[in-house]
């Protein structure tokens, strides 16, 4: 999936309904180096003012939840780049790799880029591994953030 920024107003860019990673952009006028402003674990995301926002940020989730979201906000993107999320179970096993999710600036400076990836446990799965999970977020090949969250039985 290749994502392209739109000039002018912010644009929420979505892929097919079955995709679990999504990006959106807000262009600006000048170009400092980009930086990761936040990496948040949450229940879902919503669109506000043309950008995505996390909903119910938390560190603990009931093991009955069907998914967990890792939301990121990046400031000052002035060149094409790519994002990647890797999700690890309590045993340290890689259970999901989003693969490379491109951010195409088309030569524009993007003041803010928001993106997320969702770890889906699957509908009807009664037992999910409880304990401490980890999600690692990468900008190109560099680790840019890591968050720990817990799936708790009977929460």
C-alpha positions in Angstrom: 0.0 0.0 0.0 1.5 3.4 -1.0 0.2 6.5 0.8 0.4 9.9 -0.8 0.0 13.3 0.9 -2.5 15.9 -0.4 -1.6 19.6 -0.5 -3.8 22.1 1.2 -6.2 20.7 3.8 -5.4 17.6 5.8 -6.4 14.3 4.2 -7.3 11.0 5.9 -6.0 8.3 3.7 -7.4 4.8 4.2 -6.8 1.5 2.4 -9.2 -1.3 1.9 -11.6 -2.0 4.8 -9.6 -5.0 5.7 -6.3 -3.2 6.1 -5.0 -2.7 9.6 -2.5 0.2 9.1 -3.6 3.7 8.2 -1.9 7.1 7.7 -3.0 10.6 7.3 -1.3 14.0 6.8 -1.4 17.7 7.4 1.0 19.7 5.1 2.8 22.9 6.2 5.2 25.4 4.9 8.7 24.9 6.4 10.9 21.8 6.9 12.8 20.9 10.1 14.0 17.4 10.7 11.2 15.0 11.5 10.7 13.5 15.0 8.4 11.1 16.7 6.2 13.1 19.0 4.2 10.2 20.5 3.7 6.5 20.4 0.5 5.5 22.2 -1.3 2.2 22.9 -5.1 2.6 22.7 -8.4 0.9 21.9 -9.1 2.6 18.6 -8.6 5.8 16.6 -10.8 8.6 15.5 -10.5 11.4 12.9 -10.5 15.0 14.3 -9.6 18.0 12.2 -8.2 15.9 9.4 -5.8 13.9 11.5 -6.2 10.7 13.5 -6.3 10.8 17.3 -6.0 7.9 19.8 -9.1 6.8 21.7 -8.8 5.3 25.2 -5.1 5.3 25.6 -4.1 2.8 28.2 -1.5 0.2 29.2 -3.9 -2.6 30.3 -6.6 -4.3 28.3 -9.0 -7.1 29.0 -7.9 -10.4 27.3 -11.4 -10.4 25.8 -10.7 -7.4 23.5 -10.4 -8.3 19.9 -7.7 -5.8 19.0 -5.1 -3.4 20.4 -3.9 -0.3 18.5 -0.5 1.4 18.4 -0.9 5.1 17.3 2.0 7.3 16.4 2.3 11.1 15.7 5.4 12.3 13.8 6.3 16.0 13.3 8.1 17.6 10.4 8.3 15.0 7.7 10.1 16.5 4.7 11.2 13.4 2.8 9.6 10.1 1.8 10.0 7.5 4.5 8.4 4.3 5.7 7.0 3.1 9.0 6.8 -0.4 10.5 5.3 -2.0 13.6 6.3 -5.3 15.2 4.2 -6.9 17.8 5.6 -9.5 20.3 3.7 -11.9 22.6 4.5 -12.3 26.3 6.8 -15.2 25.3 8.8 -12.8 23.0 7.4 -14.3 19.8 6.8 -12.0 16.9 3.1 -12.3 16.2 2.6 -9.5 13.7 4.8 -7.4 11.4 3.0 -4.7 9.6 5.7 -4.6 6.8 6.8 -1.4 5.4 4.1 1.3 5.3 5.3 4.1 3.0 4.8 7.8 3.6 5.1 9.6 0.3 5.5 13.4 0.7 5.5 14.1 -3.1 8.1 16.8 -2.3 6.0 18.6 0.3 6.7 19.3 3.9 4.2 17.5 6.2 3.9 19.3 9.5 2.2 16.3 11.1 1.8 12.6 10.1 -0.4 10.4 12.2 -0.6 6.6 11.7 -1.6 3.4 13.4 -1.3 -0.3 13.2 -3.8 -2.7 14.8 -3.0 -6.1 16.4 -6.2 -8.2 15.7 -6.6 -11.3 17.9 -9.5 -12.6 15.7 -13.2 -12.8 16.3 -14.4 -15.7 18.4 -10.9 -16.4 19.9 -11.8 -17.1 23.5 -8.3 -17.4 25.0 -5.6 -14.8 24.2 -2.2 -15.0 25.8 -2.4 -12.8 28.9 0.7 -11.0 30.2 3.1 -8.3 29.0 3.1 -7.6 25.3 5.4 -5.4 23.4 5.0 -3.3 20.2 8.1 -1.8 18.5 7.7 1.1 16.1 10.3 1.8 13.4 11.0 4.7 11.1 12.8 3.1 8.2 15.3 0.7 9.9 15.6 2.7 13.2 13.7 1.8 16.3 11.7 5.0 17.1 9.6 3.8 20.0 8.6 0.8 22.0 5.5 0.4 24.2 4.6 -2.3 26.7 1.0 -3.2 27.4 -0.7 -6.0 29.4 -3.6 -8.3 28.5 -5.3 -9.2 31.8 -7.8 -11.9 32.4 -11.2 -10.8 33.8 -10.5 -7.1 33.6 
